[in-house]
């Protein structure tokens, strides 16, 4: 039996007055994944 991971990690880092957003995708992203993440970064 194998386990398939699926998900999206979000990171925010501040350097002085600049903010950096990093995204890490694991597995195959679905349309629902995009619908979830878009309002978070918009």
HTML snippet that shows the backbone in 3Dmol.js (N, CA, C, O; Angstrom):
<script src="https://3Dmol.org/build/3Dmol-min.js"></script>
<div id="view" style="width:600px;height:400px;position:relative"></div>
<script>
const pdb = `
ATOM      1  N   UNK A   1       0.848  -1.192   0.000  1.00  0.00           N
ATOM      2  CA  UNK A   1       0.000   0.000   0.000  1.00  0.00           C
ATOM      3  C   UNK A   1       0.879   1.235   0.000  1.00  0.00           C
ATOM      4  O   UNK A   1       1.856   1.307   0.745  1.00  0.00           O
ATOM      5  N   UNK A   2       0.536   2.205  -0.832  1.00  0.00           N
ATOM      6  CA  UNK A   2       1.315   3.438  -0.887  1.00  0.00           C
ATOM      7  C   UNK A   2       0.438   4.612  -0.461  1.00  0.00           C
ATOM      8  O   UNK A   2      -0.784   4.589  -0.609  1.00  0.00           O
ATOM      9  N   UNK A   3       1.091   5.624   0.063  1.00  0.00           N
ATOM     10  CA  UNK A   3       0.411   6.837   0.490  1.00  0.00           C
ATOM     11  C   UNK A   3       0.805   7.948  -0.475  1.00  0.00           C
ATOM     12  O   UNK A   3       1.989   8.178  -0.722  1.00  0.00           O
ATOM     13  N   UNK A   4      -0.191   8.632  -1.016  1.00  0.00           N
ATOM     14  CA  UNK A   4       0.076   9.752  -1.925  1.00  0.00           C
ATOM     15  C   UNK A   4      -0.218  11.040  -1.187  1.00  0.00           C
ATOM     16  O   UNK A   4      -1.351  11.293  -0.778  1.00  0.00           O
ATOM     17  N   UNK A   5       0.817  11.855  -1.020  1.00  0.00           N
ATOM     18  CA  UNK A   5       0.641  13.157  -0.383  1.00  0.00           C
ATOM     19  C   UNK A   5       0.134  14.163  -1.391  1.00  0.00           C
ATOM     20  O   UNK A   5       0.449  14.094  -2.579  1.00  0.00           O
ATOM     21  N   UNK A   6      -0.660  15.099  -0.896  1.00  0.00           N
ATOM     22  CA  UNK A   6      -1.247  16.121  -1.747  1.00  0.00           C
ATOM     23  C   UNK A   6      -1.465  17.335  -0.866  1.00  0.00           C
ATOM     24  O   UNK A   6      -2.098  17.237   0.186  1.00  0.00           O
ATOM     25  N   UNK A   7      -0.948  18.470  -1.283  1.00  0.00           N
ATOM     26  CA  UNK A   7      -1.172  19.658  -0.481  1.00  0.00           C
ATOM     27  C   UNK A   7      -0.380  20.851  -0.965  1.00  0.00           C
ATOM     28  O   UNK A   7       0.363  20.793  -1.945  1.00  0.00           O
ATOM     29  N   UNK A   8      -0.571  21.927  -0.240  1.00  0.00           N
ATOM     30  CA  UNK A   8       0.066  23.181  -0.584  1.00  0.00           C
ATOM     31  C   UNK A   8       0.487  23.869   0.700  1.00  0.00           C
ATOM     32  O   UNK A   8      -0.319  24.039   1.615  1.00  0.00           O
ATOM     33  N   UNK A   9       1.756  24.266   0.769  1.00  0.00           N
ATOM     34  CA  UNK A   9       2.268  24.992   1.932  1.00  0.00           C
ATOM     35  C   UNK A   9       2.530  26.435   1.532  1.00  0.00           C
ATOM     36  O   UNK A   9       2.985  26.716   0.423  1.00  0.00           O
ATOM     37  N   UNK A  10       2.235  27.346   2.458  1.00  0.00           N
ATOM     38  CA  UNK A  10       2.428  28.773   2.210  1.00  0.00           C
ATOM     39  C   UNK A  10       3.347  29.333   3.279  1.00  0.00           C
ATOM     40  O   UNK A  10       3.169  29.053   4.464  1.00  0.00           O
ATOM     41  N   UNK A  11       4.329  30.123   2.868  1.00  0.00           N
ATOM     42  CA  UNK A  11       5.220  30.773   3.820  1.00  0.00           C
ATOM     43  C   UNK A  11       5.303  32.261   3.537  1.00  0.00           C
ATOM     44  O   UNK A  11       5.249  32.687   2.383  1.00  0.00           O
ATOM     45  N   UNK A  12       5.433  33.046   4.590  1.00  0.00           N
ATOM     46  CA  UNK A  12       5.606  34.492   4.452  1.00  0.00           C
ATOM     47  C   UNK A  12       6.827  34.894   5.260  1.00  0.00           C
ATOM     48  O   UNK A  12       6.954  34.539   6.432  1.00  0.00           O
ATOM     49  N   UNK A  13       7.718  35.632   4.629  1.00  0.00           N
ATOM     50  CA  UNK A  13       8.947  36.083   5.290  1.00  0.00           C
ATOM     51  C   UNK A  13       9.068  37.588   5.128  1.00  0.00           C
ATOM     52  O   UNK A  13       8.785  38.133   4.061  1.00  0.00           O
ATOM     53  N   UNK A  14       9.486  38.250   6.186  1.00  0.00           N
ATOM     54  CA  UNK A  14       9.683  39.700   6.131  1.00  0.00           C
ATOM     55  C   UNK A  14      11.166  40.012   6.241  1.00  0.00           C
ATOM     56  O   UNK A  14      11.846  39.528   7.146  1.00  0.00           O
ATOM     57  N   UNK A  15      11.660  40.818   5.322  1.00  0.00           N
ATOM     58  CA  UNK A  15      13.034  41.299   5.344  1.00  0.00           C
ATOM     59  C   UNK A  15      12.953  42.815   5.228  1.00  0.00           C
ATOM     60  O   UNK A  15      12.578  43.351   4.185  1.00  0.00           O
ATOM     61  N   UNK A  16      13.308  43.497   6.310  1.00  0.00           N
ATOM     62  CA  UNK A  16      13.147  44.953   6.397  1.00  0.00           C
ATOM     63  C   UNK A  16      11.682  45.298   6.123  1.00  0.00           C
ATOM     64  O   UNK A  16      10.799  44.843   6.850  1.00  0.00           O
ATOM     65  N   UNK A  17      11.414  46.088   5.094  1.00  0.00           N
ATOM     66  CA  UNK A  17      10.029  46.459   4.774  1.00  0.00           C
ATOM     67  C   UNK A  17       9.451  45.649   3.618  1.00  0.00           C
ATOM     68  O   UNK A  17       8.412  46.012   3.066  1.00  0.00           O
ATOM     69  N   UNK A  18      10.111  44.561   3.251  1.00  0.00           N
ATOM     70  CA  UNK A  18       9.659  43.726   2.141  1.00  0.00           C
ATOM     71  C   UNK A  18       9.097  42.415   2.661  1.00  0.00           C
ATOM     72  O   UNK A  18       9.634  41.826   3.599  1.00  0.00           O
ATOM     73  N   UNK A  19       8.015  41.965   2.048  1.00  0.00           N
ATOM     74  CA  UNK A  19       7.425  40.679   2.384  1.00  0.00           C
ATOM     75  C   UNK A  19       7.589  39.741   1.195  1.00  0.00           C
ATOM     76  O   UNK A  19       7.409  40.146   0.046  1.00  0.00           O
ATOM     77  N   UNK A  20       7.929  38.494   1.473  1.00  0.00           N
ATOM     78  CA  UNK A  20       8.105  37.485   0.436  1.00  0.00           C
ATOM     79  C   UNK A  20       7.149  36.338   0.710  1.00  0.00           C
ATOM     80  O   UNK A  20       7.061  35.847   1.836  1.00  0.00           O
ATOM     81  N   UNK A  21       6.435  35.913  -0.322  1.00  0.00           N
ATOM     82  CA  UNK A  21       5.489  34.820  -0.233  1.00  0.00           C
ATOM     83  C   UNK A  21       6.079  33.620  -0.960  1.00  0.00           C
ATOM     84  O   UNK A  21       6.494  33.730  -2.113  1.00  0.00           O
ATOM     85  N   UNK A  22       6.114  32.473  -0.284  1.00  0.00           N
ATOM     86  CA  UNK A  22       6.609  31.262  -0.940  1.00  0.00           C
ATOM     87  C   UNK A  22       5.511  30.203  -0.928  1.00  0.00           C
ATOM     88  O   UNK A  22       4.776  30.064   0.050  1.00  0.00           O
ATOM     89  N   UNK A  23       5.414  29.469  -2.015  1.00  0.00           N
ATOM     90  CA  UNK A  23       4.443  28.391  -2.153  1.00  0.00           C
ATOM     91  C   UNK A  23       5.178  27.099  -2.467  1.00  0.00           C
ATOM     92  O   UNK A  23       6.126  27.084  -3.253  1.00  0.00           O
ATOM     93  N   UNK A  24       4.730  26.012  -1.843  1.00  0.00           N
ATOM     94  CA  UNK A  24       5.313  24.707  -2.133  1.00  0.00           C
ATOM     95  C   UNK A  24       4.166  23.729  -2.382  1.00  0.00           C
ATOM     96  O   UNK A  24       3.341  23.480  -1.503  1.00  0.00           O
ATOM     97  N   UNK A  25       4.133  23.190  -3.579  1.00  0.00           N
ATOM     98  CA  UNK A  25       3.087  22.237  -3.948  1.00  0.00           C
ATOM     99  C   UNK A  25       3.628  20.822  -3.837  1.00  0.00           C
ATOM    100  O   UNK A  25       4.757  20.542  -4.239  1.00  0.00           O
ATOM    101  N   UNK A  26       2.810  19.935  -3.286  1.00  0.00           N
ATOM    102  CA  UNK A  26       3.165  18.520  -3.179  1.00  0.00           C
ATOM    103  C   UNK A  26       2.055  17.725  -3.845  1.00  0.00           C
ATOM    104  O   UNK A  26       0.886  17.861  -3.484  1.00  0.00           O
ATOM    105  N   UNK A  27       2.414  16.905  -4.802  1.00  0.00           N
ATOM    106  CA  UNK A  27       1.409  16.122  -5.516  1.00  0.00           C
ATOM    107  C   UNK A  27       0.825  16.926  -6.668  1.00  0.00           C
ATOM    108  O   UNK A  27       1.396  17.924  -7.107  1.00  0.00           O
ATOM    109  N   UNK A  28      -0.309  16.474  -7.138  1.00  0.00           N
ATOM    110  CA  UNK A  28      -0.976  17.112  -8.273  1.00  0.00           C
ATOM    111  C   UNK A  28      -2.039  18.075  -7.747  1.00  0.00           C
ATOM    112  O   UNK A  28      -2.937  17.673  -7.006  1.00  0.00           O
ATOM    113  N   UNK A  29      -1.933  19.348  -8.134  1.00  0.00           N
ATOM    114  CA  UNK A  29      -2.903  20.336  -7.695  1.00  0.00           C
ATOM    115  C   UNK A  29      -4.201  20.171  -8.486  1.00  0.00           C
ATOM    116  O   UNK A  29      -4.190  19.866  -9.679  1.00  0.00           O
ATOM    117  N   UNK A  30      -5.310  20.378  -7.793  1.00  0.00           N
ATOM    118  CA  UNK A  30      -6.619  20.280  -8.420  1.00  0.00           C
ATOM    119  C   UNK A  30      -7.207  21.680  -8.580  1.00  0.00           C
ATOM    120  O   UNK A  30      -6.672  22.659  -8.061  1.00  0.00           O
ATOM    121  N   UNK A  31      -8.306  21.751  -9.299  1.00  0.00           N
ATOM    122  CA  UNK A  31      -9.007  23.021  -9.463  1.00  0.00           C
ATOM    123  C   UNK A  31      -9.449  23.555  -8.104  1.00  0.00           C
ATOM    124  O   UNK A  31      -9.411  24.763  -7.869  1.00  0.00           O
ATOM    125  N   UNK A  32      -9.866  22.670  -7.215  1.00  0.00           N
ATOM    126  CA  UNK A  32     -10.277  23.074  -5.868  1.00  0.00           C
ATOM    127  C   UNK A  32      -9.108  23.691  -5.094  1.00  0.00           C
ATOM    128  O   UNK A  32      -9.303  24.626  -4.317  1.00  0.00           O
ATOM    129  N   UNK A  33      -7.903  23.175  -5.303  1.00  0.00           N
ATOM    130  CA  UNK A  33      -6.718  23.749  -4.660  1.00  0.00           C
ATOM    131  C   UNK A  33      -6.537  25.205  -5.095  1.00  0.00           C
ATOM    132  O   UNK A  33      -6.288  26.078  -4.263  1.00  0.00           O
ATOM    133  N   UNK A  34      -6.663  25.460  -6.387  1.00  0.00           N
ATOM    134  CA  UNK A  34      -6.522  26.821  -6.900  1.00  0.00           C
ATOM    135  C   UNK A  34      -7.622  27.731  -6.361  1.00  0.00           C
ATOM    136  O   UNK A  34      -7.370  28.895  -6.053  1.00  0.00           O
ATOM    137  N   UNK A  35      -8.843  27.202  -6.246  1.00  0.00           N
ATOM    138  CA  UNK A  35      -9.941  28.011  -5.705  1.00  0.00           C
ATOM    139  C   UNK A  35      -9.694  28.361  -4.244  1.00  0.00           C
ATOM    140  O   UNK A  35     -10.116  29.424  -3.788  1.00  0.00           O
ATOM    141  N   UNK A  36      -9.024  27.494  -3.509  1.00  0.00           N
ATOM    142  CA  UNK A  36      -8.731  27.745  -2.104  1.00  0.00           C
ATOM    143  C   UNK A  36      -7.605  28.765  -1.943  1.00  0.00           C
ATOM    144  O   UNK A  36      -7.704  29.669  -1.113  1.00  0.00           O
ATOM    145  N   UNK A  37      -6.537  28.627  -2.729  1.00  0.00           N
ATOM    146  CA  UNK A  37      -5.352  29.465  -2.542  1.00  0.00           C
ATOM    147  C   UNK A  37      -5.525  30.861  -3.134  1.00  0.00           C
ATOM    148  O   UNK A  37      -4.958  31.814  -2.600  1.00  0.00           O
ATOM    149  N   UNK A  38      -6.281  31.017  -4.212  1.00  0.00           N
ATOM    150  CA  UNK A  38      -6.385  32.316  -4.872  1.00  0.00           C
ATOM    151  C   UNK A  38      -6.860  33.434  -3.952  1.00  0.00           C
ATOM    152  O   UNK A  38      -6.247  34.501  -3.960  1.00  0.00           O
ATOM    153  N   UNK A  39      -7.925  33.252  -3.151  1.00  0.00           N
ATOM    154  CA  UNK A  39      -8.322  34.355  -2.252  1.00  0.00           C
ATOM    155  C   UNK A  39      -7.284  34.657  -1.181  1.00  0.00           C
ATOM    156  O   UNK A  39      -7.214  35.786  -0.695  1.00  0.00           O
ATOM    157  N   UNK A  40      -6.479  33.674  -0.804  1.00  0.00           N
ATOM    158  CA  UNK A  40      -5.464  33.889   0.232  1.00  0.00           C
ATOM    159  C   UNK A  40      -4.346  34.795  -0.247  1.00  0.00           C
ATOM    160  O   UNK A  40      -3.789  35.554   0.545  1.00  0.00           O
ATOM    161  N   UNK A  41      -4.007  34.733  -1.523  1.00  0.00           N
ATOM    162  CA  UNK A  41      -2.885  35.513  -2.028  1.00  0.00           C
ATOM    163  C   UNK A  41      -3.327  36.733  -2.813  1.00  0.00           C
ATOM    164  O   UNK A  41      -2.492  37.532  -3.236  1.00  0.00           O
ATOM    165  N   UNK A  42      -4.636  36.891  -3.014  1.00  0.00           N
ATOM    166  CA  UNK A  42      -5.169  37.973  -3.854  1.00  0.00           C
ATOM    167  C   UNK A  42      -5.277  39.244  -3.175  1.00  0.00           C
ATOM    168  O   UNK A  42      -5.710  40.229  -3.773  1.00  0.00           O
TER     169      UNK A  42
END
`;
const viewer = $3Dmol.createViewer("view");
viewer.addModel(pdb, "pdb");
viewer.setStyle({}, {cartoon: {color: "spectrum"}});
viewer.zoomTo();
viewer.render();
</script>
